[in-house]
Amino acid sequence: MARRKALKTIWSLRSIQSLKDIYIWYAEDYSVSRAKKVVLSIRSKVRQIVKIPFGYPIFPYTHPKDESVRYAIVKGTYWIIYEVTENQLEVIDIIHASQNPDLFKVASSDVT
């Protein structure tokens, strides 16, 4: 049986900034050690997503609904929002679960 080619992982500028903000928040409010652990857990989850990109729920806040945009939850705290295309997985953003997801609606034109 042919093995499926691994998807290339792309991090949007927004997701990179979110990851930096998460790191800074944990480093300032807790410790650098904890900040590193949180960021590593998010990056690890992205590596898991690449293995089974359609194994996670469709992100419910896309308009119009887009089955290629999905999300995965890291330790009940962060939503990793990503889009799957034929050759790549793009991490669109990382949001805290307590934030209102309606504020982070992904317009079809934002997803490239």
C-alpha positions in Angstrom: 0.0 0.0 0.0 1.4 3.4 -1.0 2.2 5.7 1.9 0.6 9.1 1.9 3.1 12.0 1.5 3.5 14.1 4.6 1.9 17.5 4.4 4.1 20.6 4.5 3.3 22.6 7.6 2.9 26.4 7.2 2.5 28.8 10.1 0.6 32.0 9.2 1.9 35.3 10.5 -1.1 35.5 12.8 -0.4 32.0 14.3 3.3 32.9 14.8 2.3 36.0 16.6 -0.2 34.1 18.8 2.4 31.6 19.7 4.8 34.4 20.7 2.1 36.1 22.7 1.3 32.8 24.5 5.0 32.4 25.3 5.3 35.9 26.7 2.2 35.6 28.8 3.3 32.4 30.5 6.9 33.7 30.9 5.7 36.9 32.6 2.8 35.4 34.6 4.4 32.0 35.5 7.9 31.1 34.4 10.0 30.7 31.3 10.0 27.0 31.9 6.3 26.8 31.8 6.1 29.1 28.8 8.4 26.7 26.9 6.3 23.7 28.0 3.1 25.3 26.7 4.7 26.3 23.4 6.2 22.8 23.0 2.8 21.2 23.7 1.2 23.3 20.9 4.0 22.5 18.4 3.7 18.8 19.3 0.0 18.9 18.7 0.6 20.4 15.3 2.9 17.5 14.5 0.1 15.1 15.5 -2.4 17.0 13.4 -0.2 16.5 10.3 -0.5 12.8 10.7 -4.3 12.8 10.7 -5.4 16.2 9.5 -9.0 15.2 8.9 -9.2 13.4 12.3 -10.3 16.6 14.0 -13.5 18.6 14.0 -14.5 21.1 11.3 -14.0 24.6 12.7 -17.6 25.8 13.1 -17.1 29.5 12.7 -16.1 29.7 9.0 -18.5 31.5 6.7 -19.3 29.8 4.4 -18.7 26.5 6.1 -15.4 25.1 4.9 -14.6 21.4 5.7 -10.9 22.1 5.1 -10.7 24.4 8.1 -10.5 22.4 11.3 -9.4 22.8 14.9 -7.6 20.8 17.5 -7.7 21.5 21.3 -4.5 21.4 23.3 -5.0 20.4 26.9 -8.4 22.0 27.0 -6.9 25.5 26.7 -5.9 26.4 23.2 -7.6 25.9 19.9 -5.3 25.3 17.0 -7.2 26.5 13.9 -5.8 25.1 10.6 -6.6 24.5 7.0 -5.8 21.4 5.0 -5.1 21.6 1.3 -3.8 18.9 -1.0 -0.1 19.6 -0.2 0.0 21.5 3.0 -1.4 22.2 6.4 -1.6 25.8 7.4 -1.9 26.8 11.0 -4.2 29.8 10.8 -4.3 30.9 14.4 -4.1 29.7 18.0 -6.7 31.0 20.3 -7.4 30.5 24.0 -10.6 28.5 24.6 -12.0 31.1 26.9 -12.0 33.7 24.0 -15.2 34.1 22.1 -14.7 32.1 18.9 -17.1 34.4 17.0 -14.3 37.1 17.3 -12.1 34.8 15.3 -14.4 33.9 12.4 -12.3 32.8 9.4 -13.6 34.4 6.2 -13.0 32.3 3.1 -10.8 35.1 1.8 -8.5 34.9 4.9 -7.8 31.2 4.3 -5.1 30.9 1.6 
